[in-house]
Amino acid sequence: MKLLNSNNSKDNKNNMQIYSIQSLTKYAADLDGESVYHVSHIKDGILVIGNESKGISPAVMSQVNNRITIPQKGKAESLNAAVAAGIILSHVV
């Protein structure tokens, strides 16, 4: 699993294109994704976590292979990005 930290969506898109050459599967945290509890161990891949308020840019999302969500009870719309990353990584790595 590659970890990539960038606040610039243009940089993220360029990095995603570089990593696609390596044939890595790209996963995105997304409200409409497959439950993290149903995703098997990820050996080689990239996990994209979006900004809490803006999410993942359409340019980056267009290059994602799979979407992962964290099932929640209650009315919270989303989790803090760091918390979401920690939860997802604890289940798939």
C-alpha positions in Angstrom: 0.0 0.0 0.0 1.5 3.4 -1.1 0.9 6.4 1.1 0.7 9.7 -0.8 0.2 13.0 0.9 -0.7 16.0 -1.2 -3.1 18.9 -0.8 -3.0 19.8 -4.5 -5.4 17.9 -6.6 -3.3 18.6 -9.7 -0.3 16.9 -8.0 -2.6 14.0 -6.9 -3.8 13.5 -10.5 -0.2 13.5 -11.8 0.9 11.1 -9.0 -2.1 8.8 -9.8 -1.0 8.7 -13.5 2.5 7.7 -12.4 1.3 5.0 -10.2 -1.1 3.6 -12.8 2.0 2.7 -14.9 2.9 0.3 -12.0 -0.5 -1.3 -12.4 -1.5 -0.7 -8.8 -5.2 -0.8 -7.9 -6.5 2.6 -6.7 -9.0 2.7 -3.8 -10.9 5.8 -2.7 -12.8 6.5 0.5 -16.3 7.4 -0.7 -19.8 7.4 0.8 -21.1 5.3 -2.0 -18.4 2.7 -1.8 -18.2 -1.0 -0.8 -18.1 -1.6 3.0 -14.6 -1.7 4.3 -15.6 -4.8 6.2 -16.2 -6.6 2.8 -12.8 -5.5 1.3 -10.1 -8.2 1.5 -6.5 -7.5 2.4 -4.9 -5.1 0.0 -1.3 -6.0 -0.8 -0.5 -3.6 -3.6 -2.6 -0.5 -4.0 -3.1 3.2 -3.4 -5.7 4.6 -1.0 -7.0 8.1 -1.7 -8.6 10.0 1.2 -10.3 13.3 0.3 -10.5 16.5 2.2 -13.3 16.6 4.8 -15.1 19.5 3.1 -14.3 19.0 -0.6 -13.8 15.3 -0.9 -11.8 13.8 -3.7 -11.6 15.8 -6.9 -13.4 14.5 -10.0 -10.0 14.3 -11.8 -8.6 12.0 -9.3 -11.8 10.0 -8.7 -11.9 9.2 -12.4 -8.7 7.2 -12.0 -9.9 5.2 -9.0 -10.7 1.5 -9.5 -12.6 0.8 -6.3 -14.5 2.8 -3.7 -14.5 2.0 0.0 -16.9 3.3 2.6 -17.0 3.0 6.4 -20.6 2.0 7.4 -21.9 4.4 10.1 -24.9 4.6 12.3 -26.4 8.0 13.2 -26.5 11.2 11.3 -22.8 12.1 10.8 -22.1 12.9 7.2 -18.4 12.0 7.2 -15.4 11.4 9.4 -12.3 13.4 9.8 -9.9 12.4 7.0 -7.2 11.1 9.4 -9.8 9.0 11.4 -11.2 7.6 8.1 -7.7 6.7 6.9 -6.9 5.0 10.2 -10.1 2.9 10.2 -9.7 1.8 6.5 -6.0 1.0 6.9 -6.6 -1.0 10.0 -9.0 -3.3 8.1 -7.2 -3.7 4.7 -3.5 -3.7 5.5 
